């Protein structure tokens, strides 16, 4: 019996809070049951629920304190409800995709149900006080995708505890006393992200409390096909800490055992919080009463014996029996709680549905009336009346149905000139604008902190300015940055003791300390995750992926988590992480360094920065540091030992994003390029000058954003010809640049010759100088393509070369 039993000095259990816990478990179960019914009945498109995990999640939530973080699993509804982050009305609003933050504050209707998020940002996009929140990072659906960032969230606590220089950031941490509750389904522990994260946690010794909800299946695949020894706690036994070695504390507990769960989580959280020891709690013998999701029935793949076993181990049933056996409540009291829970769930669902339908039904009726009015004034009255009639019959109409009908009507009356047609056009324009705000906003920062708002600061040179290697330029910048901003942290392979493989951080670990500039293992996914978590907690990490090609290891985390964070929370969360890497012109199949097209397709929501030298790189880094968006910076690998003039104001330079620079003016052809290709194009410009051709060379500097002021268009108006030169494979970044200029800027109107792209061959470059020459664009290629364009225009002055 646990009456008034104090557990680790932080939780008191008595009749009132035990029955409150049971009430929440019952409510959570009921909303899961009703949620599935709503999906099957057509109100919701999909449903995935936390039934069967209620008691374990209550025990976990009891150990949560203000300032802590959940980096979790899309079944954590009971945790969120316990913490007050989720009302059951909000639960159903998310199921209905209610695109109104007042009703669905987690994602604004953008994520499917089960994706919960605390709003860390105010209406202006500025940070709120995280120490006063039960912080929940917005969930993502990809299995184990929530785990890499949990490493960084916990690592931030370690930094806040150890580094006194950042302890003044009191709205982000109380001296590092926060812990991170990560949650994951057992089958998802088969993913490499999980194993990499657990290894990193053991190495780093961070306050990460990992809960594995084990219900024995990954959809239809049982645990014996998923995990060695059919047990993640047994499989990870080698990480278990002991008296001689640090590691991870590993605990197994049954998911239906309420007192054992309470005891386990209280003790684990205390250990994690006070000693910053990572803990894994393997919650076993959980059930999934409704199966994996609303997409199908688990009766298809579970035997009758298994279903009976699950019925006997239902955590809510066991909790009820335990309460009765220990005298905390009578059967009548529990029945009353259960009845109330059903009513609470029903009322929450009904309120959510009514609120969701209110505006939709009003807009639906308004659209029908507009169509009827238009029909009265049109010679196509019958067709328009039919459109209105079809719209009126729509089952659970949504905004799409209204817009589709109006667009169809406007096509029908395209040749008419009536007042109602004008009204219909205005209605459509307003609807498209409003829905763009609902569904297409907040991909990038829209606040005053956006890096696009940072004013430019040009480099200053004097007679005393030194000519140095590019690596010394970027090192000088980082030296100044670390000196002035204690929030800045650098992590990555080889960044510490040797100062990165190209010496951009040489000597800085010795100067600023290992807490500021830290070596990591070879683990790109959790390097990125470590950076994401730190950036979520008010720090300004610069994390390094040693060579650009290695970005593929972390691509899922970049695209699923970091790039989409601001968007999928409708502006509620951000992580201004800067990822530093290097590429271009390095020889070899696995170090060629130019997968730009992959980035452009995958990381919308991040800025993609491609400086040609290190003076530009310093200015772009400075702009990013002053802003609040995440970014990928690809430094030019072959420029570390090329000479540059070191600006006198290296720490102050700011290069604006999305503004190309004209490196050389010309009248014949515009050549658009970036990064290391700038040097090659400039070499070609000299050769072309000798041939009587003057090209205008434009360095775009950033690919995302791209030429926001249409500078390239102005050049094409002058030259009437354009080449897009790039090291990526055909159809990738060069095609992206061409689309941006010809389609978005309408530059095709000014062309007298067909636009041309120059890219690498459609394979990875082989090793060696010859492999590079015959695979990637070289100076001769640029010269001959440009010459060929002029030959087509004036073959007399520019005869065929060969």
TILOVO-91225 format. One record per residue (C-alpha): residue in one letter; x, y, z. Coordinates in steps of 0.5 Angstrom, whole numbers, always signed. Example, Ala and Ser with C-alpha at 12.3 -4.5 7.8 and 13.67 -1.06 7.14 Angstrom:
2
  code   east  north     up
     A    +25     -9    +16
     S    +27     -2    +14
This chain:
802
  code   east  north     up
     X     +0     +0     +0
     X     +3     +7     -2
     X     -2    +11     +2
     X     +2    +18     +3
     X     +8    +14     +1
     X    +14    +19     -1
     X    +18    +17     -7
     X    +25    +20     -7
     X    +22    +26     -4
     X    +19    +29    -10
     X    +12    +25    -11
     X     +7    +24     -5
     X     +1    +18     -7
     X     -5    +19     -4
     X    -12    +17     -5
     X    -14    +24     -9
     X     -8    +23    -14
     X     -8    +16    -15
     X    -16    +17    -17
     X    -14    +23    -21
     X     -9    +18    -25
     X    -14    +13    -26
     X    -19    +19    -28
     X    -14    +21    -33
     X    -12    +14    -36
     X    -19    +13    -37
     X    -20    +19    -41
     X    -14    +18    -45
     X    -17    +11    -47
     X    -24    +14    -48
     X    -21    +19    -53
     X    -17    +14    -57
     X    -23    +10    -58
     X    -27    +15    -60
     X    -22    +18    -64
     X    -22    +11    -68
     X    -29    +12    -69
     X    -28    +19    -72
     X    -23    +16    -77
     X    -28    +10    -79
     X    -34    +15    -79
     X    -30    +20    -84
     X    -29    +26    -79
     X    -22    +25    -79
     X    -17    +22    -85
     X    -12    +18    -80
     X    -12    +16    -73
     X     -6    +14    -69
     X     -7    +13    -61
     X     -3    +12    -54
     X     -8     +7    -52
     X     -5     +1    -48
     X     +1     +6    -45
     X     -3    +10    -41
     X     -1     +8    -34
     X     +7     +8    -36
     X     +6    +15    -39
     X     +3    +18    -32
     X     +9    +15    -28
     X    +13    +19    -33
     X     +9    +25    -33
     X    +10    +25    -25
     X    +17    +26    -26
     X    +17    +32    -30
     X    +19    +38    -28
     X    +18    +45    -31
     X    +24    +47    -36
     X    +24    +39    -37
     X    +24    +37    -45
     X    +20    +31    -48
     X    +23    +29    -55
     X    +18    +24    -56
     X    +13    +19    -60
     X     +7    +20    -63
     X     +3    +16    -58
     X     +5    +21    -52
     X     -2    +24    -51
     X     -3    +22    -44
     X     +4    +25    -42
     X     +2    +31    -45
     X     -5    +31    -42
     X     -2    +30    -35
     X     +3    +36    -36
     X     -3    +41    -38
     X     +0    +41    -45
     X     -6    +38    -49
     X    -13    +38    -48
     X    -18    +33    -50
     X    -21    +38    -55
     X    -15    +40    -58
     X    -13    +32    -59
     X    -19    +32    -63
     X    -18    +39    -66
     X    -12    +36    -69
     X    -15    +30    -72
     X    -20    +34    -76
     X    -14    +38    -78
     X    -17    +45    -75
     X    -12    +50    -78
     X    -13    +55    -72
     X     -8    +56    -67
     X    -13    +58    -62
     X    -16    +51    -63
     X    -10    +47    -65
     X     -4    +50    -62
     X     +1    +45    -63
     X     +2    +45    -71
     X     -4    +49    -73
     X     -7    +43    -76
     X     -1    +42    -80
     X     +1    +35    -77
     X     -3    +29    -76
     X     -6    +27    -70
     X     -1    +25    -64
     X     +4    +31    -66
     X     +5    +35    -60
     X     +9    +41    -59
     X    +10    +47    -54
     X    +10    +54    -57
     X    +16    +57    -55
     X    +16    +63    -59
     X    +11    +69    -58
     X     +7    +72    -64
     X    +13    +76    -66
     X    +18    +70    -66
     X    +22    +71    -60
     X    +23    +66    -55
     X    +19    +65    -49
     X    +22    +63    -42
     X    +23    +55    -43
     X    +24    +54    -35
     X    +17    +56    -34
     X    +14    +51    -39
     X    +13    +43    -39
     X    +17    +43    -46
     X    +15    +39    -52
     X    +19    +38    -58
     X    +14    +37    -64
     X    +14    +30    -66
     X    +15    +27    -72
     X    +13    +21    -76
     X    +19    +18    -78
     X    +21    +12    -74
     X    +26    +14    -69
     X    +27    +21    -72
     X    +26    +24    -65
     X    +32    +21    -62
     X    +38    +25    -65
     X    +35    +32    -63
     X    +34    +29    -56
     X    +42    +28    -55
     X    +43    +35    -56
     X    +37    +37    -52
     X    +40    +34    -46
     X    +47    +36    -48
     X    +45    +43    -47
     X    +44    +42    -40
     X    +51    +39    -39
     X    +53    +46    -42
     X    +49    +50    -38
     X    +51    +46    -32
     X    +59    +46    -33
     X    +60    +53    -37
     X    +58    +59    -32
     X    +59    +64    -38
     X    +52    +62    -40
     X    +48    +61    -34
     X    +46    +68    -35
     X    +41    +65    -40
     X    +36    +64    -35
     X    +30    +64    -39
     X    +33    +57    -42
     X    +36    +54    -36
     X    +36    +53    -29
     X    +44    +52    -29
     X    +43    +45    -33
     X    +38    +42    -28
     X    +33    +40    -34
     X    +33    +33    -36
     X    +30    +30    -43
     X    +25    +25    -43
     X    +26    +21    -50
     X    +20    +16    -52
     X    +20    +11    -57
     X    +16     +5    -59
     X    +20     -2    -58
     X    +20     -4    -66
     X    +23     +3    -67
     X    +29     +2    -63
     X    +32     -3    -69
     X    +33     +4    -73
     X    +41     +6    -73
     X    +39    +13    -70
     X    +37    +10    -63
     X    +43     +6    -63
     X    +48    +12    -65
     X    +44    +16    -60
     X    +45    +11    -54
     X    +52    +10    -55
     X    +53    +18    -56
     X    +49    +19    -49
     X    +54    +14    -46
     X    +60    +17    -48
     X    +57    +24    -47
     X    +54    +23    -40
     X    +48    +27    -41
     X    +41    +27    -37
     X    +37    +24    -42
     X    +32    +19    -40
     X    +30    +14    -45
     X    +23    +11    -45
     X    +22     +5    -49
     X    +14     +3    -50
     X    +15     -4    -51
     X     +8     -8    -54
     X    +12    -13    -57
     X    +10    -11    -65
     X    +12     -6    -70
     X     +6     -6    -74
     X     +5    -13    -76
     X    +12    -15    -74
     X    +14    -19    -67
     X    +19    -17    -63
     X    +23    -23    -64
     X    +24    -21    -72
     X    +26    -14    -69
     X    +31    -14    -63
     X    +37    -19    -61
     X    +34    -23    -55
     X    +27    -20    -56
     X    +29    -15    -51
     X    +32     -8    -52
     X    +35     -8    -45
     X    +38    -14    -46
     X    +41    -12    -52
     X    +44     -6    -49
     X    +47     -9    -43
     X    +54     -8    -45
     X    +52     +0    -44
     X    +50     -1    -37
     X    +55     +3    -32
     X    +58     +0    -27
     X    +63     +2    -21
     X    +69     +2    -25
     X    +66     +5    -32
     X    +61    +10    -34
     X    +55     +8    -38
     X    +48     +8    -38
     X    +43     +6    -33
     X    +38     +1    -36
     X    +32     -1    -32
     X    +26     -6    -34
     X    +19     -5    -31
     X    +12     -8    -33
     X     +8     -3    -36
     X     +2     -5    -32
     X     +5     -4    -25
     X     +3     +2    -23
     X     +7     +3    -16
     X    +13     +0    -20
     X    +13     +5    -25
     X    +12    +11    -20
     X    +18     +8    -16
     X    +22     +7    -23
     X    +21    +14    -26
     X    +22    +18    -19
     X    +29    +14    -18
     X    +31    +15    -25
     X    +29    +22    -26
     X    +33    +24    -20
     X    +39    +20    -22
     X    +39    +23    -29
     X    +38    +30    -26
     X    +43    +30    -20
     X    +48    +26    -23
     X    +47    +27    -31
     X    +47    +20    -32
     X    +43    +17    -38
     X    +38    +12    -36
     X    +34     +8    -41
     X    +27     +5    -38
     X    +25     -1    -42
     X    +17     -1    -41
     X    +15     -8    -42
     X     +9    -12    -43
     X     +5     -6    -46
     X     -1     -7    -50
     X     -4     -4    -56
     X    -12     -5    -55
     X    -14     -2    -62
     X     -8     -4    -66
     X     -2     +0    -69
     X     -7     +5    -72
     X    -14     +6    -76
     X    -11     +4    -82
     X    -12     -4    -80
     X    -14     -9    -75
     X     -9    -12    -71
     X    -13    -19    -71
     X    -10    -20    -78
     X     -3    -21    -75
     X     -4    -23    -68
     X     -7    -30    -65
     X    -13    -31    -61
     X     -8    -33    -55
     X     -4    -26    -56
     X    -10    -22    -56
     X    -12    -26    -50
     X     -5    -25    -47
     X     -6    -17    -48
     X    -13    -17    -45
     X    -10    -20    -39
     X     -5    -15    -39
     X     -9     -8    -40
     X     -5     -3    -36
     X    -12     +0    -34
     X    -15     -6    -32
     X     -9     -8    -28
     X     -9     -1    -25
     X    -16     -1    -23
     X    -15     -8    -19
     X     -9     -5    -16
     X    -14     +1    -13
     X    -19     -4    -11
     X    -14     -9     -8
     X    -11     -3     -4
     X    -17     +0     -1
     X    -16     +7     -5
     X    -23     +7     -8
     X    -29     +3     -8
     X    -32     +0    -14
     X    -38     +5    -15
     X    -33    +10    -14
     X    -29     +8    -20
     X    -35     +6    -24
     X    -37    +14    -23
     X    -30    +16    -25
     X    -31    +11    -32
     X    -37    +14    -33
     X    -35    +21    -32
     X    -29    +20    -37
     X    -33    +17    -43
     X    -37    +24    -42
     X    -31    +28    -42
     X    -29    +25    -48
     X    -35    +25    -52
     X    -36    +33    -50
     X    -29    +34    -52
     X    -30    +31    -59
     X    -37    +35    -60
     X    -34    +41    -58
     X    -28    +40    -62
     X    -32    +38    -68
     X    -37    +44    -67
     X    -31    +49    -67
     X    -28    +46    -73
     X    -35    +46    -77
     X    -37    +53    -75
     X    -33    +57    -80
     X    -33    +51    -85
     X    -40    +51    -85
     X    -41    +59    -86
     X    -36    +59    -92
     X    -39    +53    -95
     X    -46    +57    -95
     X    -43    +63    -97
     X    -40    +60   -103
     X    -46    +57   -105
     X    -50    +63   -105
     X    -45    +67   -109
     X    -45    +61   -114
     X    -53    +62   -114
     X    -52    +69   -115
     X    -47    +69   -120
     X    -52    +64   -124
     X    -58    +69   -124
     X    -54    +74   -128
     X    -50    +69   -133
     X    -52    +66   -139
     X    -49    +59   -136
     X    -55    +59   -131
     X    -56    +52   -131
     X    -48    +50   -131
     X    -47    +55   -125
     X    -53    +52   -121
     X    -51    +45   -122
     X    -44    +47   -119
     X    -48    +50   -113
     X    -52    +44   -113
     X    -46    +39   -113
     X    -43    +43   -107
     X    -49    +43   -103
     X    -49    +36   -103
     X    -42    +35   -101
     X    -41    +31    -95
     X    -37    +34    -89
     X    -35    +40    -94
     X    -28    +43    -93
     X    -25    +49    -96
     X    -22    +46   -102
     X    -29    +44   -104
     X    -31    +51   -104
     X    -25    +53   -108
     X    -25    +48   -113
     X    -33    +50   -115
     X    -31    +57   -115
     X    -25    +56   -120
     X    -30    +52   -124
     X    -35    +57   -124
     X    -30    +62   -126
     X    -28    +58   -132
     X    -35    +57   -134
     X    -36    +65   -134
     X    -29    +67   -137
     X    -32    +71   -143
     X    -38    +75   -138
     X    -37    +81   -135
     X    -42    +82   -129
     X    -42    +84   -122
     X    -42    +78   -119
     X    -36    +75   -123
     X    -32    +81   -120
     X    -35    +79   -113
     X    -33    +71   -115
     X    -26    +73   -117
     X    -25    +77   -111
     X    -27    +72   -106
     X    -23    +67   -110
     X    -17    +71   -109
     X    -18    +73   -102
     X    -19    +65   -100
     X    -12    +63   -104
     X     -9    +69    -99
     X    -12    +66    -93
     X    -11    +59    -94
     X     -3    +61    -96
     X     -3    +64    -89
     X     -6    +57    -86
     X     -2    +52    -90
     X     +4    +55    -93
     X     +7    +60    -88
     X    +13    +60    -83
     X    +17    +56    -87
     X    +23    +61    -86
     X    +23    +66    -80
     X    +18    +72    -81
     X    +20    +76    -75
     X    +24    +82    -74
     X    +30    +77    -73
     X    +30    +74    -80
     X    +37    +74    -83
     X    +34    +77    -89
     X    +33    +83    -84
     X    +41    +84    -83
     X    +44    +90    -86
     X    +50    +89    -90
     X    +57    +91    -87
     X    +62    +91    -93
     X    +69    +89    -91
     X    +74    +94    -90
     X    +82    +94    -93
     X    +88    +98    -91
     X    +95    +99    -93
     X    +96    +94    -86
     X    +91    +89    -89
     X    +95    +82    -89
     X    +95    +77    -95
     X    +94    +70    -92
     X    +91    +63    -93
     X    +84    +63    -93
     X    +84    +58    -87
     X    +87    +64    -83
     X    +81    +69    -86
     X    +76    +64    -83
     X    +80    +62    -77
     X    +80    +70    -75
     X    +73    +70    -76
     X    +71    +64    -71
     X    +76    +67    -66
     X    +73    +74    -66
     X    +66    +70    -66
     X    +68    +66    -60
     X    +71    +71    -56
     X    +64    +76    -57
     X    +59    +71    -56
     X    +59    +65    -51
     X    +53    +62    -54
     X    +57    +60    -60
     X    +59    +52    -59
     X    +62    +48    -64
     X    +62    +41    -65
     X    +64    +36    -70
     X    +69    +30    -72
     X    +77    +33    -71
     X    +74    +40    -70
     X    +78    +41    -63
     X    +85    +39    -62
     X    +87    +39    -69
     X    +82    +45    -70
     X    +79    +42    -76
     X    +82    +38    -82
     X    +83    +45    -86
     X    +85    +49    -80
     X    +79    +53    -79
     X    +79    +53    -72
     X    +86    +52    -71
     X    +88    +53    -64
     X    +81    +55    -61
     X    +80    +50    -57
     X    +86    +51    -53
     X    +84    +58    -52
     X    +76    +58    -51
     X    +76    +51    -48
     X    +73    +44    -49
     X    +66    +46    -47
     X    +66    +51    -53
     X    +70    +47    -58
     X    +69    +40    -58
     X    +71    +33    -62
     X    +65    +28    -63
     X    +65    +21    -65
     X    +64    +19    -73
     X    +56    +20    -72
     X    +54    +25    -77
     X    +46    +24    -75
     X    +47    +25    -68
     X    +52    +31    -69
     X    +46    +34    -73
     X    +42    +32    -67
     X    +46    +35    -62
     X    +46    +41    -66
     X    +39    +42    -66
     X    +38    +40    -59
     X    +43    +46    -57
     X    +39    +51    -62
     X    +33    +49    -59
     X    +35    +51    -52
     X    +38    +58    -54
     X    +45    +56    -56
     X    +48    +58    -62
     X    +52    +52    -65
     X    +56    +51    -71
     X    +56    +43    -72
     X    +61    +41    -77
     X    +60    +35    -82
     X    +67    +34    -84
     X    +66    +33    -92
     X    +60    +35    -96
     X    +58    +28    -98
     X    +58    +25    -91
     X    +51    +30    -90
     X    +47    +24    -93
     X    +48    +20    -86
     X    +44    +26    -83
     X    +39    +27    -89
     X    +33    +24    -86
     X    +34    +28    -79
     X    +36    +35    -83
     X    +29    +34    -88
     X    +24    +31    -83
     X    +26    +35    -77
     X    +30    +41    -77
     X    +28    +44    -84
     X    +21    +43    -83
     X    +21    +45    -75
     X    +18    +52    -76
     X    +13    +50    -81
     X    +10    +44    -78
     X     +9    +48    -71
     X     +6    +54    -75
     X    +12    +58    -72
     X    +11    +56    -65
     X    +18    +53    -65
     X    +25    +54    -68
     X    +32    +51    -68
     X    +37    +56    -71
     X    +43    +51    -72
     X    +49    +53    -77
     X    +52    +47    -80
     X    +59    +48    -83
     X    +62    +43    -88
     X    +66    +43    -94
     X    +66    +41   -101
     X    +67    +42   -109
     X    +73    +40   -113
     X    +76    +35   -108
     X    +77    +29   -112
     X    +74    +22   -111
     X    +68    +18   -112
     X    +66    +19   -104
     X    +69    +26   -103
     X    +67    +30   -109
     X    +63    +35   -105
     X    +57    +38   -110
     X    +50    +34   -108
     X    +47    +41   -108
     X    +41    +39   -112
     X    +39    +34   -106
     X    +40    +39   -101
     X    +35    +44   -105
     X    +30    +39   -106
     X    +31    +36    -98
     X    +32    +42    -94
     X    +27    +48    -95
     X    +26    +51    -89
     X    +34    +52    -88
     X    +38    +57    -92
     X    +44    +54    -97
     X    +50    +58    -97
     X    +55    +57   -102
     X    +61    +62   -101
     X    +67    +63   -106
     X    +72    +65   -101
     X    +73    +66    -94
     X    +72    +73    -93
     X    +65    +72    -96
     X    +64    +66    -92
     X    +65    +70    -85
     X    +60    +75    -87
     X    +55    +70    -89
     X    +56    +67    -82
     X    +56    +73    -79
     X    +49    +74    -82
     X    +46    +68    -80
     X    +49    +69    -73
     X    +45    +75    -72
     X    +39    +71    -75
     X    +34    +66    -73
     X    +34    +61    -78
     X    +38    +54    -79
     X    +43    +54    -85
     X    +48    +50    -89
     X    +54    +53    -90
     X    +59    +49    -96
     X    +66    +52    -95
     X    +70    +52   -102
     X    +75    +46   -100
     X    +80    +49   -105
     X    +80    +56   -102
     X    +83    +54    -95
     X    +90    +55    -98
     X    +89    +60   -103
     X    +91    +67   -102
     X    +86    +73    -99
     X    +87    +80    -96
     X    +84    +79    -89
     X    +79    +85    -88
     X    +81    +90    -82
     X    +74    +89    -80
     X    +73    +81    -80
     X    +69    +80    -74
     X    +64    +85    -77
     X    +62    +84    -84
     X    +55    +82    -86
     X    +54    +79    -93
     X    +46    +79    -94
     X    +43    +73    -96
     X    +40    +72   -103
     X    +44    +78   -106
     X    +48    +76   -112
     X    +55    +79   -113
     X    +57    +81   -120
     X    +65    +79   -120
     X    +66    +82   -127
     X    +62    +86   -132
     X    +61    +84   -139
     X    +56    +85   -145
     X    +56    +78   -149
     X    +54    +73   -144
     X    +51    +72   -137
     X    +55    +67   -133
     X    +51    +65   -126
     X    +55    +60   -122
     X    +57    +60   -114
     X    +63    +57   -110
     X    +69    +54   -113
     X    +66    +55   -120
     X    +67    +62   -119
     X    +75    +62   -120
     X    +74    +57   -126
     X    +69    +62   -129
     X    +74    +68   -128
     X    +79    +64   -131
     X    +75    +63   -137
     X    +73    +70   -137
     X    +80    +72   -138
     X    +81    +67   -144
     X    +74    +69   -147
     X    +77    +76   -147
     X    +83    +74   -151
     X    +78    +71   -156
     X    +73    +78   -156
     X    +68    +75   -152
     X    +66    +79   -145
     X    +62    +75   -140
     X    +59    +78   -134
     X    +60    +73   -128
     X    +55    +73   -123
     X    +56    +69   -116
     X    +50    +68   -113
     X    +53    +67   -106
     X    +46    +63   -103
     X    +42    +58   -107
     X    +37    +59   -101
     X    +35    +64   -102
     X    +36    +65   -109
     X    +37    +72   -112
     X    +31    +76   -108
     X    +32    +82   -112
     X    +32    +79   -119
     X    +40    +82   -120
     X    +41    +76   -125
     X    +35    +79   -129
     X    +38    +86   -130
     X    +44    +82   -133
     X    +41    +78   -138
     X    +37    +84   -140
     X    +44    +87   -142
     X    +47    +81   -145
     X    +41    +77   -148
     X    +45    +70   -146
     X    +46    +66   -140
     X    +50    +60   -138
     X    +48    +57   -131
     X    +55    +53   -129
     X    +55    +48   -123
     X    +59    +42   -121
     X    +53    +38   -119
     X    +50    +33   -124
     X    +46    +35   -130
     X    +39    +37   -128
     X    +40    +39   -121
     X    +43    +46   -118
     X    +44    +48   -125
     X    +37    +47   -127
     X    +34    +50   -120
     X    +38    +56   -122
     X    +35    +56   -129
     X    +28    +55   -127
     X    +29    +61   -122
     X    +31    +66   -127
     X    +27    +64   -133
     X    +21    +62   -130
     X    +21    +66   -123
     X    +24    +72   -126
     X    +21    +71   -133
     X    +28    +72   -136
     X    +26    +68   -142
     X    +23    +74   -145
     X    +30    +78   -146
     X    +34    +72   -149
     X    +36    +72   -156
     X    +40    +65   -155
     X    +37    +58   -152
     X    +40    +58   -144
     X    +45    +53   -143
     X    +47    +49   -136
     X    +54    +47   -135
     X    +54    +41   -130
     X    +58    +35   -128
     X    +58    +28   -132
     X    +52    +24   -129
     X    +56    +20   -124
     X    +61    +21   -119
     X    +68    +24   -120
     X    +73    +18   -121
     X    +80    +20   -117
     X    +86    +23   -120
     X    +87    +30   -123
     X    +84    +27   -130
     X    +78    +24   -127
     X    +77    +31   -124
     X    +78    +34   -131
     X    +74    +30   -135
     X    +68    +29   -130
     X    +67    +36   -127
     X    +66    +43   -131
     X    +73    +46   -133
     X    +76    +52   -135
     X    +76    +50   -142
     X    +69    +47   -142
     X    +66    +54   -140
     X    +70    +58   -145
     X    +68    +53   -151
     X    +61    +53   -149
     X    +61    +61   -149
     X    +64    +61   -155
     X    +59    +56   -158
     X    +54    +61   -156
     X    +57    +67   -160
     X    +59    +62   -166
     X    +51    +61   -166
     X    +50    +69   -166
     X    +56    +71   -171
     X    +59    +65   -174
     X    +64    +70   -178
     X    +67    +73   -172
     X    +67    +66   -168
     X    +68    +61   -173
     X    +68    +53   -171
     X    +74    +51   -166
     X    +74    +44   -168
